[in-house]
Amino acid sequence: MSYSDGTPGVSYSYDRQGHRNTITDAAGTRNFQYNLDHTIARLGRRNAGGFFSIYILGI
């Protein structure tokens, strides 16, 4: 996605099942991993400075 006012763009990627794999924007990149029941299992986040965090959901 791009904007005419200079707002940084946003890009998305999806897997074969239609789940969002990544979101990339000015804040960094978020990676998603899913359980077999299609719920989000893990969310990884790398910010623009290179710092990486992992959040494990549904425990």
C-alpha positions in Angstrom: 0.0 0.0 0.0 1.4 3.4 -0.8 0.2 6.9 0.2 0.5 10.2 -1.7 1.2 12.3 1.4 4.5 10.6 2.2 3.2 8.2 4.8 5.4 5.1 4.8 3.9 2.1 2.9 2.7 -1.1 4.4 3.2 -4.5 2.8 1.6 -7.9 3.7 2.3 -11.5 2.8 0.0 -14.5 3.1 0.4 -18.3 3.2 -1.6 -20.8 1.1 -4.4 -21.0 3.6 -4.8 -17.2 3.5 -3.2 -16.5 6.9 -1.2 -13.3 7.1 2.5 -14.2 7.4 4.0 -10.8 7.7 3.2 -7.1 8.0 6.0 -4.7 7.2 5.7 -0.9 7.8 7.8 2.0 9.2 7.7 0.5 12.7 9.2 -2.8 11.5 8.1 -6.3 10.6 5.6 -8.6 12.4 5.7 -12.4 11.6 2.8 -14.6 12.5 2.7 -18.4 13.1 -0.5 -20.4 13.4 -1.7 -23.5 15.2 -3.5 -26.3 13.4 -6.8 -24.8 14.4 -5.8 -21.6 12.6 -5.4 -19.5 15.7 -2.3 -17.3 16.1 0.4 -19.3 18.1 3.3 -16.9 17.9 3.9 -13.3 16.9 7.5 -12.2 16.2 8.3 -8.5 15.9 11.4 -6.9 14.5 11.5 -3.1 14.8 13.3 -0.7 12.5 16.3 -0.7 14.9 16.7 -4.5 14.5 15.4 -5.5 17.9 13.4 -8.8 17.8 10.6 -9.9 20.3 8.6 -13.1 20.3 5.1 -13.3 21.9 3.6 -16.8 22.4 -0.1 -16.7 22.5 -2.8 -19.1 23.7 -0.9 -20.7 26.6 
